[in-house]
């Protein structure tokens, strides 16, 4: 039995002179890893290969167990060509693709996340800025159940604003006021401005907890964020991602 789906390639490596192994985040089947035999031949059903950060229609054999699936056909639909004209946006897209691969399980459905990923790549391809890049990371963490507590100190429960907040701890589950942070060894420094951006964009992203302050839907669309404050927001998210994975994503170095 063959299955058909639409998916975005988030990883690939050469398997032989003519074949490749591709990791594809599909809309209906979740993430799959499969071997595309003969994919690198110009006249194959793969059109010369499956490109990283391309969306296409695929046909594959579901297989058994946890081994590689067999990809039998790929028809490219979207290559997000704008990414190839802007190195910064391309590196951001590489990073998001790696996060999708690292944080999702094989054949675990995430249809809304897939749609959001497709939209985010299109936004980056069109040259949109920090907001879209940050929002997808927040949305991904929400989807896999790893969002930090951002609205009050996880130890004392007090609402935290401005300079009262200085740290975040993955082991504790979220932000710490300066007083409580003294008692915690595993923590990362955060900037108040960066925290406020992540809070705002967390409320913009779907699935924001009901008890968090809300902002008008769409308020973050096309938002122009100051580079310094946005870097503070990315530093917070990068710390959280690194702590959750217990390692640095390979593409993180491209963001610096």
C-alpha positions in Angstrom: 0.0 0.0 0.0 1.3 3.5 -0.9 0.4 6.7 0.9 0.2 10.2 -0.5 0.8 13.4 1.4 2.3 16.9 1.2 5.5 17.7 3.1 8.4 19.9 3.7 12.0 18.6 3.6 13.7 19.4 6.9 16.8 17.1 6.4 18.6 15.2 3.7 21.8 13.3 3.1 23.4 11.5 0.2 23.0 7.7 0.5 24.8 6.7 -2.7 25.7 8.1 -6.1 22.1 8.0 -7.1 20.0 7.8 -3.9 19.4 10.0 -0.9 17.8 9.8 2.6 15.3 12.6 3.3 13.5 13.7 6.4 10.1 15.2 5.5 7.7 16.9 7.8 4.3 15.9 6.3 0.9 17.4 7.0 -1.0 14.2 7.7 1.6 11.6 8.7 4.0 13.8 10.8 7.7 13.5 10.3 9.0 10.6 8.2 12.4 9.5 7.2 12.8 7.6 4.0 15.1 6.5 1.3 14.6 7.8 -2.2 16.3 5.3 -4.5 17.5 6.8 -7.7 16.4 10.3 -6.6 19.6 12.0 -7.8 19.1 10.8 -11.4 17.8 13.6 -13.6 15.0 11.5 -15.1 13.8 9.9 -11.8 10.4 10.5 -10.3 12.2 12.9 -7.9 13.3 15.4 -10.5 16.9 15.1 -9.6 16.5 15.0 -5.8 14.6 16.3 -2.9 15.8 19.7 -1.9 16.1 20.9 1.7 13.5 23.5 2.5 11.2 22.6 -0.4 7.5 21.6 -0.2 6.2 18.9 -2.4 3.7 16.1 -3.0 5.1 12.7 -2.0 4.2 9.1 -2.4 5.8 6.6 0.0 5.4 3.1 1.4 4.6 3.1 5.1 6.9 0.3 6.0 7.1 -1.5 9.3 8.8 -0.8 12.6 11.1 2.1 13.1 13.3 1.6 9.9 13.5 3.8 6.9 10.4 4.2 4.8 10.6 3.9 1.0 9.9 7.1 -0.9 8.7 6.4 -4.4 7.8 9.8 -5.8 8.3 13.5 -5.1 6.7 16.4 -7.0 8.1 19.8 -5.9 5.5 22.5 -5.3 7.3 25.3 -3.5 11.0 26.1 -3.1 10.7 29.4 -1.1 13.0 31.0 -3.6 13.3 34.2 -1.6 15.3 32.4 1.0 18.1 31.8 -1.5 18.4 35.6 -2.0 18.8 36.5 1.6 21.5 34.6 3.6 20.1 35.7 7.0 16.6 34.5 6.2 18.0 31.2 4.8 20.0 30.6 8.0 16.9 31.3 10.0 14.9 28.8 7.9 17.7 26.2 8.4 17.4 26.7 12.1 13.6 26.3 12.2 13.8 23.2 10.0 16.3 21.6 12.4 14.1 22.5 15.4 11.1 20.8 13.7 13.3 17.7 13.2 14.6 17.6 16.7 11.4 18.3 18.6 8.9 16.1 16.7 8.6 12.4 16.8 8.4 10.2 13.7 4.8 9.7 12.4 3.3 11.9 15.1 0.8 14.2 13.5 1.0 17.9 13.9 -1.2 19.3 11.2 -1.6 22.8 12.5 2.2 23.0 13.2 2.8 21.9 9.6 0.6 24.7 8.3 2.3 27.2 10.6 5.7 26.0 9.4 4.7 26.4 5.8 3.5 29.9 6.5 6.6 30.8 8.4 8.9 29.7 5.6 6.8 31.8 3.2 7.1 34.8 5.5 10.9 34.4 5.7 11.1 34.0 1.9 9.2 37.3 1.5 11.8 39.0 3.7 9.7 39.5 6.8 11.6 40.1 10.0 12.1 39.0 13.6 8.5 38.5 14.6 7.7 35.6 12.3 11.0 33.9 13.2 10.4 34.2 16.9 6.7 33.3 16.8 7.4 29.9 15.1 9.8 28.9 17.8 7.3 29.8 20.4 4.5 27.9 18.6 6.7 24.8 18.2 7.5 24.8 22.0 3.7 25.2 22.7 2.9 22.3 20.3 5.3 19.8 22.0 4.4 20.9 25.5 7.7 22.5 26.4 6.6 26.2 26.8 8.2 28.1 29.7 6.2 29.9 32.3 6.7 33.6 31.4 4.2 35.5 33.5 5.2 35.0 37.1 8.1 33.7 39.1 7.9 29.9 39.1 9.1 29.7 42.7 7.3 32.5 44.6 4.5 33.0 42.1 4.7 36.8 42.1 4.0 38.6 38.9 7.2 39.9 37.5 7.8 43.0 35.5 10.7 44.9 34.1 14.0 44.7 36.0 12.4 42.4 38.7 13.0 39.6 36.2 16.6 38.6 35.4 16.7 34.8 34.9 14.9 31.8 33.4 15.5 28.2 34.4 14.5 25.1 32.4 14.8 22.8 35.4 12.4 25.1 37.3 10.1 25.6 34.4 10.2 29.3 33.6 11.2 32.7 34.8 12.7 33.6 38.2 12.6 36.8 40.1 16.1 38.0 41.2 15.5 36.9 44.7 14.5 33.3 43.9 17.2 33.1 41.2 19.9 33.1 44.0 18.7 29.7 45.1 18.8 28.1 41.7 22.1 27.0 40.0 20.7 26.0 36.6 19.5 29.2 35.0 20.2 31.7 32.2 20.2 35.5 32.2 17.5 37.3 30.2 16.8 40.9 29.3 13.5 42.5 30.4 13.0 43.8 26.8 13.6 40.4 25.3 11.2 38.8 27.8 8.4 41.3 27.0 8.8 40.4 23.3 8.5 36.7 23.9 5.5 37.3 26.2 3.7 39.3 23.6 4.5 36.9 20.7 3.5 33.9 23.0 0.0 35.5 23.3 -0.1 36.0 19.5 0.8 32.4 18.8 -2.0 29.8 18.8 -2.6 27.7 21.9 -1.6 30.4 24.4 -2.6 29.4 28.0 -6.0 30.9 28.8 -4.8 32.6 32.0 -2.1 34.7 30.3 -2.6 38.3 29.3 -3.9 38.6 25.7 -3.1 40.9 22.8 -5.2 41.6 19.8 -5.0 38.8 17.3 -2.7 39.7 14.4 -0.9 42.4 16.5 2.4 40.7 15.8 1.9 40.2 12.1 4.5 42.2 10.3 5.6 43.8 13.6 8.9 45.7 13.3 11.0 44.8 16.3 14.2 46.5 17.4 17.2 44.3 16.6 18.7 44.6 20.1 15.5 43.7 21.9 14.8 40.9 19.4 18.3 39.4 20.0 17.4 39.4 23.7 14.2 37.4 22.8 16.2 35.0 20.7 18.7 34.6 23.5 15.9 33.5 25.8 14.5 31.1 23.3 17.9 29.7 22.4 18.7 29.0 26.1 15.3 27.2 26.4 15.9 25.1 23.2 19.4 24.2 24.2 18.3 23.2 27.7 15.4 21.2 26.4 17.6 19.3 23.9 20.6 19.1 26.3 22.7 20.3 23.4 23.0 23.1 20.9 21.3 22.7 17.5 23.9 22.5 14.8 22.5 25.4 12.8 22.4 27.7 15.9 26.0 29.0 15.0 24.6 30.4 11.8 22.4 32.8 13.7 25.3 34.7 15.3 
